């Protein structure tokens, strides 16, 4: 059976959809005929994204400037988008912030900023979107990260925030399932062409080689890898998938268990 991922007549809203992984997702849905709304806190990024998307999707593009930390601004963004394109069929919540810092050196403000963007911002997006989602039939996709289930040094803020996002995904899958709304999370691994990859994952050639060594498939991911997964989760072919955390990392998360298993072996334990 050949998959038909035609999104003509569907409204896809991508929060944080003007750069990186989220913009790649917006482009993919535009190519499949969707009317696409993108939102970001920087007007320049919104304008640039809309210009590029208009050339892909035949002009069915809307852009809005809104910060996920501003609950009322998020609500206005959805109201305007729905007035233009109708109820939302697929919602992508992907706004995020991050930096490297050991917990003992991190300020309260630094920790709070990441939690406010990643976790509180995700709640704002999903809470304000609820009234505008197509019922039944809507698909919600949160963009999370391996930090949600793999503890990482210098990432206390992101680990805490992304773990919260994954639990929010599961809880709302329970609460909103009766309305025919599916909610899932995508956890991207090392994805080339993103700011996070350049600044956090592989800022030096040595880091690049080390990171690649932790990917069983022996390649880094692409924007298309994440976008293709989002297309699937947003389509009827994933119609019975809800409350799932789906890694898209070339098997990289599996490598995280090796040190624990090796330590257990040295201690004479059996995992």
N, C-alpha and C positions, 0 to 999 in steps of 0.2 A: 504494500500500500504506500502510495506517495503522499507525503505530508503537504497539506495545503495551508500555508500560514498567511492567508490573505486577511489583512486588517482593514480593508475598505469599509467605510461606514462606522469604524470604531474610533473612540476618543481615548488617546493615551496621554497621561499626564506624568512628566518626569521632573520631580523636585530635585534640584541640584543638577539639572540636565544640560548644562552649558559647557562643561569641560570633562575631560577624562572618560572614565568608564561610563558615567551616566549619559554623556553626550553620544558615546558610541551606541548606547541602547536607544537613544532618541533617533539617531540616524537609521538604525535597523528597522524600527517600527515605521518610520517615514517611508523607507523603501518598500515596505509591504502595504502601503496605501493608507495608513492611519492618519487621522487628524491629530497632530502632536502639539501639546502645550509644554513648554519648558519654563522652569522658574529657578531663579538664583538671586543672590543678594547684590550682585554687581550688574548694573545696567549695561555696561559695555559688553560683558560676557553674554548677557541676554540678547543684545542686538546682533552680535557676531554669530551666535548660534542660530538665531532665526533666519539670518541671511543665508547661511549654509543649508539649513533644513528646507527652506523654501525652494531651493534648486533641486532638492531630492524628491520632496513629496508633492510637488505641484502647487505649492502655496497654501496648503492646509496646515498652517503653523501659527501658533500664538505664543507670545512670550510675556512674562511678568516678572517684575523685580520684587522679591520678598525674602525676608530673613526668617528661617525656620524657628528662630528663638522668639519671634513676635507672633503670638497666637492669633491676634486679630488680623495682621497682615496676611497670614497664611489663609485665613478664612476668606478674605477679600480676593485672594488669588484664585481660589477655587470657584467662587461665585462668578467672577468674570469669565473664567474659562468655560464653565458650563453654560453660561449665557450665549457664548459663541458657538461651541461644538456639541452641546448636550451632555448627558450623563457620562461619567467616566467609566470606561470599560477596563482599562488597565492603569494602575497607579504604581509608579516607581518612586520609592523614598530613598534617596541616596546622598543627601547632604552630610558632610563629615568634616572633621578637623582633627589634626594630629601633629605631634612633635615628639622628639626624643628627649627624655629627661628621667633621671633616677628619682624614685618617689621621695627620698629624703631631701632632694633639692627642689622639688616641685612646689610652686606656690599654690595656695588655695584657689586663687583666681585662675591659674593655668588648668588645674584639675577641673574646676567648675565649667570653664569655657568649653572643653571637649565634651563633658557630660551634657551640657546645655545644647550643644549643636547635635551631637550624635543621638543621645537618648531622649532628652526632652523635646528636641526638634522632631524626632521621629514620631513621638506621641502627638505633637501638635499637628503634623501632617496627616496622620491617620485619623485623629479625632475630628479634625475639620473636614476631611474628605468624606467621612462616613455618610453624611446626608446627600452627597452628590454622586455616590457610587451606584452603578447599575445593579439593581436587585431583582431577581437573581442574576448571576453571571459575571460579576466583577472579579478581577484578579489583582491582588496587591502583592508587590514584591519589594521587600526591604533589602538594601545592600548593606551587608554586615562585613565581617572580617574574621580571619583565623583567630584574632585576639579574643574573640567571644568565647572560645573554648580551649585555647592554648595560652598558658601564661607566658608572657614575654618580658624580659628585662626592659626597663625604660619606657614601659607602656602601661603603667598602672591605670592611667586615666582612660585610655582606649579600651583596655581589657574590661574594665568595669562598665563602660558605656555600651560596648558592643554585646557583652553578656546580657545586659538589660534589654537591648533591642531584640535579641533572640527570644528571650522570655516573653516580651511584648508580642512578638509574632505568634507564639504558641497560645497565649491567653486570648488574643483577639481571634485566632482561628477557632477557638472554642466558642467565644461569645457571638461571633458574626456568622458562623457556619450555617445557622438556621435561616439566615437571610440569603443564602446562596453566594456568599462572598468567600473566596479562597485567599489565604494569606501565607506566603512563604518567604524565606530568606535565601539570598545568594551570598556565599562567602568566597570572594575572589582570592586567589593566591597571588603570586608575583606576576603582574600584568605589565608588559613592556608598553612604553608610550604614555605612562601616567606619571604625575608628579610624585605620588607615593613611592613608585618604583625607583625613580631617580634620587629622591631625597632620603628615603627610609630603608629601602631594600638593597639597593646597589649603587651607592654614591661613588664607589671606587672600583677599579678593575678587580681588585682582590675580593671585595664584597660580592661583585657580580659572579665570580667563579664559585665562591662559597655558597651563594644562594642557589645557583644552578645545581650544585652537588646535592641539594636537599629535595630536588624534584625528581621522583622516580621516572617520569616520562622524558626527562632530560631535555626539556625545552621550557622557556617561559611562555606564559599565556599571552594572548592578544586581546584587543578590544572586541574583536569578533567572537571570541570564545564566550565572553560574558554576555554579549548581545544575543547570540544564538540561544543560550540558555534562557535568557529573559523572554525571547520570542516563544519558546516552548512553554514556559510556565504561564505565560499570558494567554495561551491558546487553549481551545477546547481539548487538545490532546493531553493536557495536564489537568483535565476536569475533575479528577478524583484525588488530586494531590493538594493537601492543605496542612499547615502547621509544620512544614519541613524546613530544615536547614540544609541547603545543598551546596557543598564545597565545589568550586571550579578552580582547581589548583594543581592539576597534573599528578595528584596523589601526594602532594606535599604535606598535608596534615598527617598522613600516616607516618612520616619520618619523625614526627614529634614524640612518638611513643618509644623510639629506639633507645634513647638514653635511660629511660626508666626501666625498660626491659633488661638492658645490659647491666644496670646497677643491681637489679634484682638477681640476675644470674651470678654476679660477683659475690652477692651476699648469701648464695646458696638457696635462694628462693625460686619458686616456680610461678611465673605469671599466670 
